[in-house]
Amino acid sequence: HVVGKDIIRFHCVIWPAMLMAAGLPVPECVFAQGFLMAADGSKMSKSKGNAVYPRDVIDRYGVDACRYYFLSDIVYGADGNVGYDRITQVYNADLANTYGNLFSRVSNMTVKYFEGRVPQLPAELADAQNPLKEIADSLYEKYRACMNVVDFCGATAAVMELLHRANLYVEESAPWNLAKSQDTQGELAAVLYN
């Protein structure tokens, strides 16, 4: 049961009393949403001209980017300040620079060095430690634990932790340098495989 915080009294006291009087089951849990405020923390108002309209945000960033922003930057249940500057900042930092850059680099190098196919892990490197494995293996549990307590910000942070580590791994491994020599082709394949 999800309600706005301004009507929580009705949904937590009056409505359950009415349901009990009618012999119907009452909600087991009620989540109260906070308000979306203007970027400066004031109440959004058409007359003040500080309202952010959902259709305008979606037209500007796309629906998935909007979903990501509200899940990652607005703490569920608390009031959240919303403005184009902050949405752009989160979009650029997380989606364009972190995720987009990683995806672009890895897919372009896979196309360039391995004809667009994920390379096989060379046998001589099969026992080598994958530096992303520990974070990747624990991601699902962290994500699920956060989602179970309606901590959307924590869930998206867990995903971003893996993406940040993967970007660092690409920087540290420098696959573009490994591609310059036939002697390091196995290492190159392992980096892109990982």
Secondary structure by P-SEA (a helix, b strand, c coil): cccccccccccccaaaaaaaaaccccccbbbbbbbbcccccccccccccccccaaaaaaaccaaaaaaaaaccccccbbbbbcaaaaaaaaaaccccaaaaaaaaaaaaaaacccccccccccccccccccaaaaaaaaaaaaaaaaaacaaaaaaaaaaaaaaaaaaaaaaaccccccccccaaaaaaaaaac
